[in-house]
Amino acid sequence: MKKRCGVCGQELSGGDRTCPNCGNNNFVSITIEDDVNTFDQIKGGVKGKGSKGAKMEFKVEWEFFREKSEWRFVERFINRIKNLYEEVVKDKGGAIIKRCYEPLTKHKGHGYAKGKKS
């Protein structure tokens, strides 16, 4: 998953402390490295004070795709505050199969959003 500005969504390089696009310096970056030989997952979220659901959430895991009968590595980030959805799907060799970066409101009716009502 790439580090992005929490205000404008600009992709940031590893050493950036402020966004070169808007000057924002208040963002969260999480880097997780592991030798991925297991089918574990890591997930988490940020909940606002007094809110019921997560304002931001992420999930990194191996998912089984029944259509192709294969395991794929999925990194998913949802930011309801900035209306962003980001997903990267890789095969076992690490090749990117799918990359999705779009407004969350447009991500409906497929994949993770199947069955969700607006």
Backbone torsions as a table, in degrees:
resi	resn	phi	psi	omega
1	MET	NA	139.2	-178.5
2	LYS	-88.4	152.4	175.4
3	LYS	-81.7	129.4	-178.7
4	ARG	-130.4	152.8	175.9
5	CYS	-65.9	135.8	179.2
6	GLY	-75.7	-11.2	-179.5
7	VAL	-99.0	-54.2	-173.9
8	CYS	-108.0	-9.6	178.5
9	GLY	84.1	3.1	-179.6
10	GLN	-60.0	132.4	175.5
11	GLU	-69.8	134.7	-175.7
12	LEU	-113.1	149.9	175.4
13	SER	-82.1	166.8	-174.6
14	GLY	-55.0	-36.4	-175.9
15	GLY	-92.4	-4.5	-177.9
16	ASP	-62.2	129.0	175.1
17	ARG	-104.4	-19.4	174.5
18	THR	-134.8	153.3	179.9
19	CYS	-72.7	126.4	179.5
20	PRO	-70.2	-16.5	-178.1
21	ASN	-86.5	-48.2	-174.4
22	CYS	-121.6	-6.7	178.0
23	GLY	84.4	1.4	179.6
24	ASN	-61.5	138.9	176.1
25	ASN	-127.4	19.3	-177.8
26	ASN	-117.8	83.6	179.1
27	PHE	-142.0	162.7	-178.8
28	VAL	-110.0	136.0	177.3
29	SER	-131.0	129.7	178.3
30	ILE	-125.2	126.6	176.0
31	THR	-120.2	125.9	179.3
32	ILE	-124.8	126.0	178.2
33	GLU	-124.2	138.0	-180.0
34	ASP	-160.6	157.3	171.6
35	ASP	-84.1	102.6	-170.7
36	VAL	-83.2	93.8	176.2
37	ASN	-122.5	5.0	-179.1
38	THR	-119.3	176.2	-179.4
39	PHE	-111.1	42.3	179.5
40	ASP	-81.9	174.0	175.4
41	GLN	-141.9	156.2	171.1
42	ILE	-132.5	136.5	179.7
43	LYS	-148.1	159.2	-179.8
44	GLY	-171.7	176.1	-179.1
45	GLY	-161.4	171.0	177.4
46	VAL	-124.0	123.5	-178.3
47	LYS	-110.1	133.2	178.4
48	GLY	-76.4	154.9	-179.8
49	LYS	-59.8	123.6	178.0
50	GLY	80.2	-0.6	-179.4
51	SER	-91.4	155.5	-178.2
52	LYS	-81.7	-45.9	-175.6
53	GLY	-108.0	172.2	179.6
54	ALA	-72.1	137.1	176.0
55	LYS	-81.8	-32.9	175.8
56	MET	-138.7	144.2	176.3
57	GLU	-149.1	155.4	177.2
58	PHE	-140.5	155.4	176.7
59	LYS	-148.6	131.5	176.8
60	VAL	-128.4	118.5	-174.5
61	GLU	-163.1	168.2	169.1
62	TRP	-91.1	129.4	177.4
63	GLU	-120.8	143.8	177.7
64	PHE	-92.0	122.6	178.9
65	PHE	-97.8	106.7	-175.4
66	ARG	-62.8	-34.6	-177.8
67	GLU	-56.9	-40.9	-178.7
68	LYS	-106.6	-2.0	-177.6
69	SER	52.2	51.0	179.3
70	GLU	-146.2	156.0	176.2
71	TRP	-87.4	140.7	177.7
72	ARG	-134.3	147.3	179.6
73	PHE	-90.9	124.5	-174.4
74	VAL	-122.1	130.8	172.8
75	GLU	-116.9	121.9	-175.5
76	ARG	-131.7	133.9	179.4
77	PHE	-132.8	127.2	179.3
78	ILE	-122.2	126.2	178.8
79	ASN	-123.9	100.0	-178.2
80	ARG	-73.4	-24.8	179.0
81	ILE	-66.6	-45.5	-177.4
82	LYS	-99.4	4.4	178.2
83	ASN	58.0	48.3	-178.1
84	LEU	-121.4	142.3	174.2
85	TYR	-130.3	126.6	178.7
86	GLU	-132.1	133.2	179.2
87	GLU	-145.4	135.5	174.5
88	VAL	-127.8	127.8	179.9
89	VAL	-117.2	128.8	-178.6
90	LYS	-125.1	152.1	174.6
91	ASP	-82.9	179.7	-177.4
92	LYS	-60.7	-27.8	179.1
93	GLY	-82.2	-6.4	179.2
94	GLY	95.0	0.5	178.3
95	ALA	-74.0	136.5	-179.7
96	ILE	-74.5	123.5	177.5
97	ILE	-93.0	-39.0	-176.3
98	LYS	-148.0	141.2	173.6
99	ARG	-134.6	127.3	-178.3
100	CYS	-131.4	125.1	175.7
101	TYR	-140.4	106.6	-174.6
102	GLU	-154.9	168.1	173.9
103	PRO	-61.8	139.3	-179.1
104	LEU	-59.5	-34.9	-179.4
105	THR	-65.9	-20.5	178.0
106	LYS	-91.8	-9.8	-176.9
107	HIS	-91.3	83.8	-177.8
108	LYS	-139.6	145.8	171.3
109	GLY	82.2	11.6	177.7
110	HIS	-152.7	153.9	177.0
111	GLY	50.9	-124.0	-176.9
112	TYR	-60.9	-26.8	-175.2
113	ALA	-92.4	2.8	179.6
114	LYS	-59.7	136.6	176.1
115	GLY	78.7	-5.1	179.9
116	LYS	-81.6	137.2	177.7
117	LYS	-96.6	145.5	179.0
118	SER	-84.3	NA	NA
